[in-house]
Amino acid sequence: MYSLICVGLGITCLWLNSTFNWQFDWTQGSRNTISASSVDLLDHMREPIELSAFFDSNSQTRLQVKRFVEKYQRFKNNISLKFIDNQLPTEQLSEMGFTQFGQLKISYQDKSV
């Protein structure tokens, strides 16, 4: 009987884990989440947000940018991030608005910054 209860509880926990996405941020200063005002702003932005990042492919900063954007993607699923290939010709990069490594371009509703 005891083993049947344990199996039932285990199956229930697995089902809850696959059904609901719970995340907790216990870091000091809530470093792994975004503020309530940022969440509210994302709720009002209905259109997709596209981010283009121009970083060296071997850069540790590239991973940091990816992790930073993932915090926002948890609250808005139509935020996309693409890294620009550093092997592209300079003319093509300048047409895209990039002049040096470390630049991030944000596009929303046909406007870019």
N, C-alpha and C positions, 0 to 999 in steps of 0.2 A: 504494500500500500504506500509506504514511504517513497519508494523508488518511482511509483506512478505519479505521485504529487511532484516530485523533483523533475521528472520528464515533462510534465504538464507546465510547470513554471518555466522551464528552459525554453519550451516551444513558444510560450506566451512572450517571453523576453525577446526571442529572435523575431517574432512577428512584430512586436512594438518597435524594435530597432529598424526593421525594414520599412515600416509604414511611416514613422515619424523621424524627422531630422532634428535632433537636439544638439545644440552646441553651447558650451559654457566657456566664458572667458574669466578665468580666475587670476589673470595677471594683474600686477599692480598698475593702476592707471588705465585698465582695459585696453591694452595695446593691441589686442588681437580682434577688435571689433570697431565699429564706427559709431559716431554719436547719433542720438535720436534725431537731431536736426538734419543730419546727412541722410538718414533713412527716410525722413519726411520729404526731403528734396527729391530723392530718387523715386519716391512714390508718385510725385507730380510730373516726372519726366517719363512720358509714355513711349516715346520713340526710342529706338536702339541707340546706344552710345558706342562709338568705335574709337578705340585707342590704338595708335601706331607708335611704336617705340624704336628708336634708333640707338642701339647699344652694341658694343663689341660682342660677338658671339661667345667669347670665352670669359666675359665679364661676370663677376659675382653680383654686380649691380642688377644685371638682367634678372637673376633669380629673385632679388629683393623687390623689383618692380612687379614681377609676376605675383608674388605673395601679397603685395600691397593691393593690387587690383582684385585679387581673389576675395579680399575682405568686402569689397563693394559688390562683387558678383554673387555673394551669398544673399544679398537683399534685392538685387535686380539681375534677373537671369539673361537679359539681352544686352549685357556689356561684353564687348569683344575686345581682345587684345591680340595684336599681331606685331611681331618683331620684324623690322626691315632688314633685309639682307645687306650686309656691309660690303658685298662684292658688286653691288649695282654701280653703274657709271655715275660720276659726279653730277652730270647734267640731269639724269633721272632723279637722283636724290634731291637736287635743288628744286625740281618741278614739284616734288612731293612736299617741299617745305623744310627739308633737313639740310643743315650746313655742317654739323659736327656730331660726334658721338654724344650720347647723354640727353638727347632731345625726345620729348613726348608730345605727340599731337593728339588732341581730343576733337572728335567730330560728332556733332549732334544737330540734326535737322538742317543739313546742308551748310552748316557753319563750322569753322575749324579754329582752334586756338593752339 
